[in-house]
Amino acid sequence: METKKQSILAALVLLALGLGLAALTYFKTTGYKNPVAVITDTKIKDRLLKKETDIYGNKDEERRQYLHVQVLIGKYKGQTFETVNTYYPSQLVTQKYRAGERVFVTVTDGSLALVSPKRDWILVMTLAITLALMVAVVGRRSWHLIVSMAIIWILFYCLILWDVAVNGAGIIWMFSLADIVFSFFSLAIVQGVNKKMLVTWLATLLGVFVSFALCYAVIKLTGETYLNYEMGDYATQDTRGIFMAQALLGVLGAVMDEATDIVSSLYELIQHKPEITVKELLASGRTMGQEIMGPLINVLVLIFISEALPETILYFRDNNTIATTFNFTMSLGATQSAVSAIGIVLTIVFASLCSLLFLKKPQKGGKQE
């Protein structure tokens, strides 16, 4: 009980510090590429310019805001400028601004232009709430998770810099190495470097690379039919390579979660029942895998659906067919989900076999069935 109270107290302290940091970030004006300004209007004048209806019956409006914006830093600090912002209420490619909102601007020859809202403080606040909830629920072990997340983000940032420096050359090998490094640090920090952690790591890597190899083989054998790599939100690098890198990272998350659950459960089972037979151990691993497999695959599908939903709606509203919509908005995500689902299924086998080979000690004076 005392430990639980300490966890809640630590979470409250962390939340207070996080909210304080979010407030400081909200008022922060230095260190940004563009000057920070604030919209001084208490009520923004917003005028309808015209209503629009396309050939498919989709309706939208073009509106204009008349804003007074005060610059908070730089050469024009303290000066207030009048500017206009034209936007569409759908806000697909335009932005509606609000009274009192802090924004990034550019000032050229005495003329101010809006760049984007200042939202970094929202990210800080969200992160603070997330970390506080982790500490309150998990307790002391949450610090291992937090450190693991921080290290993974640092490694991921270095990986992106490396990828940009070589302009995507060898991106599949690069992200394959990243999977190995990410999984090792994630498991080592949370579980510690021990036999159980190494078995989990091995099962994870087998699940990732075997499923990816199967996916790659099928894609090559089918001539990459209906995979429109160019429809991804990619930069100027090799779109096919980036898709493969996405698949590698995507399957790692699902597989590592499942491998950790199965290996940890079988490890505890072996510790409490050393005389368990091979048949019973494998059956237990299969049963646990069956329980985990369904929810994990459903989560993957729901994540894919939520990511593809906005663009899918736009395609349907422009009177595209289901086949066209799927090819241009869902084919890549569906393929990645399928790769992850294959990895989830295979990891049941790999986690059970690795636990049998490396965690179960041979019984003396008798045969194992």
C-alpha positions as CSV (number, residue, x, y, z in Angstrom):
1,M,0.0,0.0,0.0
2,E,2.8,2.3,0.9
3,T,4.5,1.7,-2.4
4,K,1.3,2.5,-4.2
5,K,1.0,5.8,-2.3
6,Q,4.6,6.6,-3.3
7,S,3.8,5.9,-6.9
8,I,0.8,8.2,-6.9
9,L,2.7,10.9,-5.1
10,A,5.6,10.6,-7.6
11,A,3.0,10.8,-10.5
12,L,1.5,13.9,-9.0
13,V,4.9,15.6,-8.6
14,L,5.8,14.6,-12.2
15,L,2.5,15.9,-13.5
16,A,3.0,19.2,-11.7
17,L,6.5,19.6,-13.1
18,G,5.3,18.7,-16.5
19,L,2.4,21.2,-16.5
20,G,4.9,23.8,-15.3
21,L,7.2,23.0,-18.1
22,A,4.3,23.1,-20.6
23,A,3.5,26.6,-19.3
24,L,7.1,27.7,-19.7
25,T,7.0,26.3,-23.2
26,Y,3.8,28.2,-24.0
27,F,5.5,31.5,-23.1
28,K,8.8,30.6,-24.6
29,T,9.8,32.9,-27.5
30,T,13.5,32.1,-28.1
31,G,15.2,29.3,-29.9
32,Y,12.8,29.1,-32.8
33,K,13.4,29.4,-36.5
34,N,10.6,31.9,-36.9
35,P,9.6,34.8,-34.6
36,V,6.8,34.1,-32.1
37,A,3.7,36.4,-32.1
38,V,0.3,36.5,-30.5
39,I,-3.1,37.3,-31.9
40,T,-4.3,40.2,-29.9
41,D,-8.0,40.2,-31.0
42,T,-10.5,39.2,-28.4
43,K,-13.0,38.4,-31.2
44,I,-11.8,37.8,-34.7
45,K,-13.6,39.3,-37.7
46,D,-14.4,36.4,-39.9
47,R,-16.1,37.0,-43.3
48,L,-17.6,34.6,-45.8
49,L,-16.1,35.1,-49.3
50,K,-17.9,32.5,-51.3
51,K,-19.5,29.1,-51.1
52,E,-18.3,26.3,-53.3
53,T,-19.9,23.0,-54.5
54,D,-17.9,20.6,-56.7
55,I,-19.3,18.2,-59.4
56,Y,-19.8,15.5,-56.8
57,G,-21.9,17.6,-54.5
58,N,-19.2,18.3,-51.9
59,K,-19.7,21.7,-50.2
60,D,-17.2,24.0,-48.7
61,E,-16.7,27.7,-48.0
62,E,-13.9,30.2,-48.5
63,R,-13.6,32.5,-45.5
64,R,-11.3,35.3,-44.5
65,Q,-10.1,36.3,-41.1
66,Y,-8.9,39.8,-40.3
67,L,-6.2,39.6,-37.5
68,H,-4.1,41.9,-35.4
69,V,-0.8,40.2,-34.5
70,Q,1.8,41.4,-32.0
71,V,5.4,40.2,-32.5
72,L,7.0,39.1,-29.2
73,I,10.6,38.8,-30.2
74,G,13.2,40.1,-32.6
75,K,13.6,43.3,-34.6
76,Y,9.8,44.0,-34.6
77,K,9.2,43.1,-31.0
78,G,6.2,44.9,-29.5
79,Q,4.8,46.0,-32.9
80,T,1.3,45.0,-34.0
81,F,0.5,44.2,-37.6
82,E,-2.7,43.8,-39.4
83,T,-3.0,40.7,-41.6
84,V,-5.6,38.4,-43.2
85,N,-5.9,34.7,-43.3
86,T,-7.9,32.9,-45.9
87,Y,-9.1,29.4,-45.0
88,Y,-11.7,26.7,-45.7
89,P,-13.7,25.3,-42.7
90,S,-12.7,21.8,-43.8
91,Q,-9.1,22.9,-42.9
92,L,-7.6,20.3,-45.2
93,V,-4.8,22.5,-46.4
94,T,-5.6,25.7,-44.7
95,Q,-5.6,26.8,-41.0
96,K,-8.2,28.7,-38.9
97,Y,-6.7,30.9,-36.2
98,R,-8.2,31.7,-32.8
99,A,-8.2,34.7,-30.5
100,G,-5.3,34.9,-28.2
101,E,-3.4,32.1,-30.0
102,R,0.3,32.1,-30.2
103,V,1.7,31.7,-33.8
104,F,4.9,31.6,-35.8
105,V,5.3,34.4,-38.3
106,T,7.6,35.9,-40.8
107,V,8.1,39.7,-41.2
108,T,9.5,40.9,-44.5
109,D,9.8,44.6,-45.4
110,G,7.3,45.5,-42.7
111,S,4.7,43.0,-43.9
112,L,3.8,40.1,-41.6
113,A,2.8,36.6,-42.8
114,L,1.4,33.8,-40.7
115,V,3.4,30.5,-40.7
116,S,1.6,28.1,-38.3
117,P,0.2,27.9,-34.8
118,K,2.6,27.4,-31.9
119,R,1.7,24.0,-30.5
120,D,4.9,22.7,-28.9
121,W,3.5,23.3,-25.4
122,I,0.6,20.9,-26.2
123,L,3.1,18.2,-26.9
124,V,4.9,18.8,-23.6
125,M,1.7,18.7,-21.7
126,T,0.6,15.5,-23.4
127,L,4.0,13.9,-22.7
128,A,3.7,15.0,-19.0
129,I,0.3,13.4,-18.6
130,T,1.4,10.2,-20.3
131,L,4.5,9.8,-18.1
132,A,2.5,10.7,-14.9
133,L,-0.1,7.9,-15.8
134,M,2.8,5.5,-16.4
135,V,4.3,6.2,-13.0
136,A,0.9,6.0,-11.2
137,V,0.0,2.6,-12.8
138,V,3.3,0.8,-13.2
139,G,5.2,2.3,-10.2
140,R,9.0,2.1,-10.0
141,R,9.4,0.0,-13.1
142,S,7.9,2.9,-15.1
143,W,11.3,4.6,-14.9
144,H,12.8,1.7,-16.8
145,L,10.1,2.2,-19.5
146,I,10.8,6.0,-19.6
147,V,14.5,5.5,-19.9
148,S,14.0,2.9,-22.6
149,M,11.7,5.3,-24.6
150,A,14.2,8.1,-24.3
151,I,17.1,6.0,-25.6
152,I,15.0,4.6,-28.4
153,W,14.0,8.1,-29.5
154,I,17.6,9.2,-29.4
155,L,18.7,6.2,-31.5
156,F,15.8,6.8,-33.9
157,Y,16.8,10.4,-34.3
158,C,20.4,9.3,-35.1
159,L,19.1,6.7,-37.5
160,I,17.1,9.4,-39.4
161,L,20.2,11.6,-39.6
162,W,22.2,8.7,-40.9
163,D,19.5,7.9,-43.5
164,V,19.4,11.6,-44.6
165,A,23.2,11.7,-44.8
166,V,23.4,8.8,-47.2
167,N,20.1,9.7,-49.0
168,G,18.5,6.3,-48.3
169,A,21.3,4.1,-49.6
170,G,21.0,0.6,-48.1
171,I,17.9,1.6,-46.2
172,I,16.7,-2.0,-45.7
173,W,20.0,-3.1,-44.1
174,M,20.0,0.1,-42.1
175,F,16.6,-0.5,-40.6
176,S,17.3,-4.2,-40.1
177,L,20.2,-3.2,-37.9
178,A,17.9,-0.7,-36.2
179,D,15.4,-3.5,-35.4
180,I,18.2,-5.5,-33.7
181,V,19.5,-2.5,-31.7
182,F,16.0,-1.1,-30.8
183,S,14.8,-4.5,-29.6
184,F,18.0,-5.2,-27.5
185,F,17.9,-1.9,-25.7
186,S,14.2,-2.0,-25.1
187,L,14.3,-5.5,-23.6
188,A,17.7,-5.0,-21.7
189,I,16.6,-1.8,-20.0
190,V,13.2,-3.1,-18.9
191,Q,14.1,-6.7,-18.1
192,G,17.8,-6.6,-17.5
193,V,20.4,-8.6,-19.4
194,N,19.6,-12.2,-18.4
195,K,18.7,-15.5,-20.0
196,K,15.0,-14.7,-20.2
197,M,15.7,-11.4,-21.9
198,L,18.1,-13.0,-24.4
199,V,15.5,-15.7,-25.2
200,T,12.9,-13.0,-25.7
201,W,15.3,-11.1,-28.0
202,L,16.0,-14.2,-30.1
203,A,12.3,-15.0,-30.5
204,T,11.6,-11.4,-31.4
205,L,14.3,-11.3,-34.1
206,L,13.2,-14.6,-35.6
207,G,9.6,-13.4,-35.8
208,V,10.7,-10.1,-37.4
209,F,13.1,-11.3,-40.0
210,V,11.4,-14.6,-41.0
211,S,8.0,-12.8,-41.5
212,F,9.8,-10.0,-43.4
213,A,11.7,-12.5,-45.6
214,L,8.4,-14.2,-46.4
215,C,6.8,-10.9,-47.3
216,Y,9.8,-9.9,-49.4
217,A,9.7,-13.2,-51.3
218,V,6.0,-13.0,-52.0
219,I,6.3,-9.4,-53.2
220,K,9.1,-10.3,-55.6
221,L,7.4,-13.4,-56.9
222,T,4.2,-11.4,-57.6
223,G,6.1,-8.7,-59.3
224,E,5.0,-6.1,-56.7
225,T,1.6,-6.0,-58.3
226,Y,-0.8,-3.3,-56.9
227,L,1.8,-1.9,-54.6
228,N,1.7,1.8,-55.4
229,Y,4.8,3.0,-53.5
230,E,4.5,6.5,-54.9
231,M,1.2,7.0,-53.0
232,G,3.0,7.0,-49.6
233,D,3.8,10.3,-47.9
234,Y,7.4,10.1,-48.8
235,A,10.2,12.6,-49.6
236,T,12.6,12.3,-52.5
237,Q,14.2,9.0,-51.4
238,D,13.5,5.5,-52.7
239,T,9.8,5.0,-52.0
240,R,10.1,1.2,-52.2
241,G,12.9,1.1,-49.7
242,I,11.0,3.4,-47.2
243,F,8.0,1.1,-47.5
244,M,10.2,-1.9,-46.6
245,A,11.7,0.1,-43.7
246,Q,8.2,0.9,-42.4
247,A,7.3,-2.8,-42.6
248,L,10.4,-3.7,-40.5
249,L,9.6,-1.2,-37.8
250,G,5.9,-2.1,-37.8
251,V,6.4,-5.8,-37.4
252,L,8.9,-5.2,-34.6
253,G,6.4,-3.5,-32.3
254,A,3.8,-6.3,-32.5
255,V,6.3,-9.2,-32.4
256,M,8.3,-7.9,-29.4
257,D,5.1,-7.4,-27.4
258,E,4.0,-10.9,-28.0
259,A,7.4,-12.5,-27.5
260,T,7.8,-10.8,-24.2
261,D,4.4,-12.0,-23.0
262,I,4.8,-15.6,-24.0
263,V,8.5,-16.1,-22.9
264,S,7.8,-14.4,-19.6
265,S,4.7,-16.6,-18.9
266,L,6.6,-19.8,-19.9
267,Y,9.6,-18.8,-17.8
268,E,7.3,-18.4,-14.7
269,L,5.6,-21.7,-15.6
270,I,9.0,-23.5,-15.8
271,Q,10.1,-22.0,-12.5
272,H,7.0,-23.2,-10.7
273,K,6.8,-26.5,-12.4
274,P,10.3,-27.7,-13.4
275,E,8.9,-31.2,-14.2
276,I,6.7,-29.9,-17.0
277,T,7.0,-32.0,-20.1
278,V,7.9,-30.7,-23.6
279,K,4.4,-31.4,-24.8
280,E,2.8,-29.5,-22.0
281,L,5.2,-26.5,-22.4
282,L,4.5,-26.2,-26.1
283,A,0.8,-26.6,-25.6
284,S,0.9,-23.8,-23.0
285,G,2.9,-21.6,-25.4
286,R,0.3,-22.2,-28.2
287,T,-2.6,-21.5,-25.8
288,M,-1.1,-18.2,-24.7
289,G,-0.3,-17.3,-28.3
290,Q,-3.9,-18.0,-29.3
291,E,-5.1,-15.7,-26.6
292,I,-2.8,-12.9,-27.5
293,M,-2.8,-13.3,-31.3
294,G,-6.4,-12.1,-31.9
295,P,-6.3,-8.9,-30.0
296,L,-2.9,-7.9,-31.4
297,I,-3.9,-8.5,-35.0
298,N,-7.2,-6.5,-34.3
299,V,-5.1,-3.6,-32.9
300,L,-3.0,-3.6,-36.0
301,V,-6.1,-3.5,-38.3
302,L,-7.7,-0.7,-36.3
303,I,-4.5,1.3,-36.4
304,F,-4.3,0.9,-40.1
305,I,-8.0,1.8,-40.6
306,S,-7.7,4.9,-38.5
307,E,-4.6,6.0,-40.4
308,A,-6.3,5.4,-43.8
309,L,-9.7,6.8,-42.9
310,P,-9.3,10.5,-43.8
311,E,-7.8,9.9,-47.2
312,T,-10.3,7.1,-47.9
313,I,-13.2,9.4,-47.2
314,L,-11.8,12.0,-49.6
315,Y,-11.5,9.4,-52.3
316,F,-15.0,8.2,-51.8
317,R,-16.4,11.7,-51.8
318,D,-14.7,12.3,-55.1
319,N,-16.7,9.4,-56.5
320,N,-13.8,6.9,-56.8
321,T,-14.6,3.2,-56.8
322,I,-13.7,0.8,-54.0
323,A,-10.9,-0.8,-56.1
324,T,-9.3,2.6,-56.9
325,T,-9.6,3.8,-53.3
326,F,-8.0,0.6,-52.0
327,N,-5.2,0.7,-54.5
328,F,-4.3,4.3,-53.7
329,T,-5.0,4.6,-50.0
330,M,-5.0,1.1,-48.4
331,S,-2.8,-1.2,-50.4
332,L,0.5,-0.2,-48.6
333,G,-1.1,-0.2,-45.1
334,A,-2.9,-3.5,-45.7
335,T,0.4,-5.1,-46.8
336,Q,2.2,-3.9,-43.7
337,S,-0.6,-5.1,-41.5
338,A,-0.4,-8.5,-43.2
339,V,3.4,-8.7,-42.6
340,S,2.9,-7.9,-38.9
341,A,0.1,-10.4,-38.7
342,I,2.3,-13.1,-40.1
343,G,5.0,-12.2,-37.7
344,I,2.5,-12.4,-34.8
345,V,1.5,-15.9,-35.8
346,L,5.1,-17.1,-36.3
347,T,6.3,-15.6,-33.0
348,I,4.0,-18.0,-31.1
349,V,6.1,-20.9,-32.5
350,F,9.5,-19.1,-32.1
351,A,8.8,-18.0,-28.5
352,S,7.6,-21.4,-27.5
353,L,10.6,-23.2,-29.1
354,C,13.2,-20.8,-27.7
355,S,11.7,-21.2,-24.2
356,L,11.9,-24.9,-24.6
357,L,15.5,-24.9,-25.9
358,F,17.0,-22.3,-23.6
359,L,14.9,-22.0,-20.4
360,K,13.8,-25.5,-19.7
361,K,16.4,-27.6,-17.9
362,P,16.6,-31.3,-18.7
363,Q,15.1,-33.5,-16.1
364,K,17.5,-36.0,-14.5
365,G,16.6,-39.7,-14.3
366,G,13.7,-39.7,-16.7
367,K,12.6,-39.0,-20.2
368,Q,10.8,-35.9,-21.3
369,E,7.8,-36.4,-23.4
